[in-house]
Amino acid sequence: MSAPSFSPPSFSPPSSSRTTLSRRPRHPDGGTVSERVLGECLRGVPRDKFVLMTKAGRYASKDGGPSKSDFSEGTIRASIDDSLDRLGVEYVDVMNLHDVEFAGSLDQVINEALPALMEAKAAGKVRHIGITGLPLGVLDYCVERSGE
């Protein structure tokens, strides 16, 4: 059985943003700058013309050191709201818990991070919830215990 095909909706971004969007903006200083740049690019684009995904849980270090992970309920809640503000939108289509294998405890992912995302989904801030990570056993563990 083959996977269903997906075609994102077509749109024409403002001419000043067209090049930036086609390059899938990333910034070496981490997601917060990328989200700000993307938010600027999307200003004026009808919200039903794009699918927007972002992540929470793994964060770039502000001092140039290694990235850090924080899957606590409070940090995930704040991360969702901060991302929405930076992106300039009322909701994201997918919010991923990113690199869950680096969580201090997968039980924290299950008992704190996922409930925070489910609360955001119920509030209309997040449409779909995703989890990223390796090895696949980590994902299986999270899915089996998520209750979803």
C-alpha positions in Angstrom: 0.0 0.0 0.0 1.5 3.3 -1.0 1.4 6.5 1.0 -1.2 9.1 -0.1 0.3 11.9 -2.1 0.2 15.4 -0.6 0.3 18.6 -2.5 0.5 21.8 -0.5 -1.9 24.6 -1.5 -0.4 26.9 -4.0 0.0 30.6 -3.3 1.9 33.6 -4.5 3.8 35.3 -1.7 4.5 39.0 -1.8 7.4 39.5 -4.3 9.8 40.6 -1.5 9.2 37.2 0.2 9.2 34.9 -2.8 12.9 34.2 -2.8 13.1 33.8 1.0 10.2 31.3 1.0 11.6 29.3 -1.8 14.8 28.8 0.2 13.0 27.5 3.3 14.5 30.0 5.7 16.9 28.7 8.4 19.1 30.7 10.5 22.3 29.6 12.3 21.1 31.3 15.5 18.3 28.9 15.9 14.5 28.6 15.5 13.6 31.9 17.1 15.2 33.9 14.3 13.9 31.5 11.6 10.4 31.9 13.0 10.7 35.7 13.0 11.9 35.7 9.4 9.3 33.2 8.3 6.6 35.3 10.0 7.7 38.4 8.1 7.6 36.4 4.8 4.1 35.1 5.5 2.6 38.5 6.4 -0.2 39.2 4.0 -0.4 35.6 2.7 -3.9 34.2 3.4 -3.6 31.6 6.2 -5.5 29.0 4.3 -2.7 29.0 1.6 0.1 27.4 3.6 0.7 24.6 6.0 2.8 25.7 9.0 4.9 23.4 11.2 7.3 24.2 14.0 8.8 22.5 17.0 9.3 22.6 20.7 11.5 20.7 23.2 15.0 21.1 21.8 16.4 24.6 21.8 19.6 26.2 20.5 22.0 27.5 23.1 22.1 31.2 23.5 25.9 31.1 24.2 26.8 29.0 21.2 27.2 25.8 23.2 25.3 22.6 22.6 21.6 22.7 22.3 19.4 21.9 25.3 16.3 20.0 25.8 13.4 20.9 28.0 10.1 19.0 27.8 8.6 20.4 31.0 4.9 21.4 30.7 5.6 25.1 31.4 8.4 25.4 28.8 6.3 23.6 26.2 3.3 26.0 26.8 5.6 29.0 26.7 7.3 27.7 23.5 3.9 27.3 21.7 2.9 30.9 22.6 6.3 32.3 21.7 6.3 30.6 18.3 2.8 31.9 17.5 3.9 35.4 18.4 7.1 35.1 16.3 5.3 33.6 13.4 2.4 36.2 13.6 -0.3 33.5 13.4 -3.1 32.3 15.7 -2.4 28.6 15.1 0.2 26.2 13.6 -0.9 23.2 11.6 1.6 20.9 13.3 3.6 21.3 16.5 6.4 18.7 16.8 8.0 17.6 20.0 11.5 17.6 18.6 14.3 15.1 19.4 12.4 13.5 22.3 15.3 11.0 22.7 17.2 13.8 24.4 14.6 14.3 27.1 15.8 13.6 30.5 12.9 11.2 30.8 10.5 10.0 28.2 7.9 9.9 31.0 8.3 13.7 31.1 7.4 13.8 27.4 4.3 11.6 28.0 3.2 13.3 31.3 4.0 16.9 30.7 4.9 17.8 27.1 2.1 15.9 25.3 -0.6 17.1 27.7 0.6 20.7 27.1 0.3 20.1 23.4 -3.2 18.5 23.7 -4.3 21.5 25.8 -3.0 23.8 23.0 -4.8 21.7 20.4 -8.1 22.0 22.4 -7.5 25.8 22.6 -7.1 26.0 18.8 -3.4 27.0 18.9 -2.2 23.7 17.3 -4.1 21.6 14.8 -2.0 18.4 14.9 0.7 17.0 17.2 3.9 15.3 16.0 6.9 13.7 17.7 10.3 13.5 16.1 13.2 11.4 17.2 15.3 8.3 16.8 15.6 5.4 17.4 12.1 4.3 16.3 11.7 2.5 19.7 11.6 5.9 21.3 8.7 6.9 19.1 6.9 3.6 19.7 7.3 4.2 23.5 5.7 7.6 23.2 2.9 6.6 20.9 2.0 3.5 23.0 1.7 5.6 26.2 0.2 8.8 24.7 -3.4 7.6 25.0 -4.2 9.0 21.5 
